[in-house]
Amino acid sequence: KMEELAEHGLFLPPNMHGLTDEQIEELKLKDEWGERCVPSGGAVFKKDDIGRRNGQAPNEKMKQVIKKTIEEAKAIISKKQVEASVCVTMEMVKDALDQLRGAVMIVYPMGLPPYDPIQMEFEDKEDLSGTQAGLSVIKESEAQLWWA
């Protein structure tokens, strides 16, 4: 989802998902958070074909801040760590999340809308029920870790 933030800007309010610009205008819907949350350095319009993001993407410099941080965070939790005999700890995962949170604060100092899945993940409030991602979640009581 961070890549989508870098490419297409903020998540639209749930009542505006998938609507065309004409439908939004006809229904007189307004993205109040989109008006408040302008990326540092200004925005570049890049339409989200799926209709879930507002299209007000960060400029190239700020986009690179997000993308570079994504790569660094992925490297921290990469399976290559296993090949290098590095034990990935919960602390390392938290550090990766903190780096991502920091990148978002650099690009969006005013924060993200409360309904944005990235913000919800940072606050550990994301509701995955009814989504494809929700099918991948394993309850703690049913989880097992095996190694040889």
N, C-alpha and C positions, 0 to 999 in steps of 0.2 A: 504494500500500500504506500510505502514511502516513495517508491519510484513514481507512482501515480501522482502523488503530491508534487513532486519535482516537475513532472511533465504537464500536469493539467490543473494545478492549484487545489483549492479547498474542496472538501466534500460538500455537496449541496444539501440543504435540509431534506429530510426524508420525503416530505410531501411534494418535492420538485424532481425527484429521481425519474429519469426516463422521459420527461416531458420536453417537447420542443420549445423553442423560444416563443413561438406564437401562442402555444398553450399556456405558458407561464404568464404571458402578457394578458391573455384573455381571462385567465382565472385571477389576475391581479395578485399573484404571489410575489413575495419579495425575499431576497436572500440578505437579511440584515447582517449576518456575520460576514458575508462576502464583502460588504461595504466597509466593515470595520477592520477586517484582517487583510491588509494589503502587505505583500511581501517586502522586506527591506530592499531598497534599491529600485522599487517599482515592479510592475507586473508586465508580462508579455502575454498576449492572448493566444492560446492554443486550445482550440475546441476539443472537448472530450466527446468522442463519438458515441460512447456508451450512455452519456447523459447523467453521470453520477458526480462529476466535478465541475466547478464553475468556469474553467478555462483560463482563469487569471493566474498563469504560471509564474514562478519566480524568474527573474532575469537570469542570463547564462551563468554569471558568477555565483549567484545564490543557489542555482540548480546544481552546480558543481560541488558546493559545500554539502548539500544533501547527498548527492551520489557518492562522493568520496567517503563520507561517513558511513553510508550503507555498505560499501566495500570493506571498510575497516571492521565494521560490526560483524559482517559475514565471515571475515577471516578469523575473528576471535572464536566463533562457534563452528568453524569448518571441520569437516571430517578429516581434513589434512592434519589437524591437531593430533588426532589419534595416530596417524602415520608417523608423526614427529614425536610420539610418546609423551604428549602433553595432556595432562588430565584437565578437562574442561570443568571448572567448578561453577557453582551457582553464582559466586562472586563475579566471575568472568562474564557470565550472562547478564548480570545486573549492570556491570560496567559497560557492556555493549549497548544495553537499553539506555543508560545514562548518556552515552555518546550520541545516540540517535535523538534523545530528548534535547540535548544541547544544540544539535544542528537545527532542529525545529525552532528552538528559541532564538537562534541567530537569524534565521530567515523570517520567522513570524514572532517578533518579540512580544506581541500582544496575546500570543497563544492561539490555539486552534479552537474551532467551535466545539462545544461539549458533545455534539452528536458525531463528530469526526471519528472514524474507527481508530485512527492513530492516537488521538487524544484519549479515547476510551481504553486503548491498550496500555498507554502510559499510566493510567489511573487504575488499571486492572479491573475495568468495568465492562469490557466488550462482551456483548451478548451474541453468541454464535448460533443460538437456536434458530432452526429453520434455514441455515446456510450450509453450503457444501463443506466449508471449513469446520463446521460444528460436527460433522460426521467423523472427523479425524481426531477429535478430542477423546482421550482415554481417561476414565475416572481413576483417581488415585488408588482407590481400593482394588481396581482391576489391573493396575499396571505392574509389570514385572521387568526386571533388568537381568539379562543373562550375559555371561562372559566366560571365556575359557582361559 
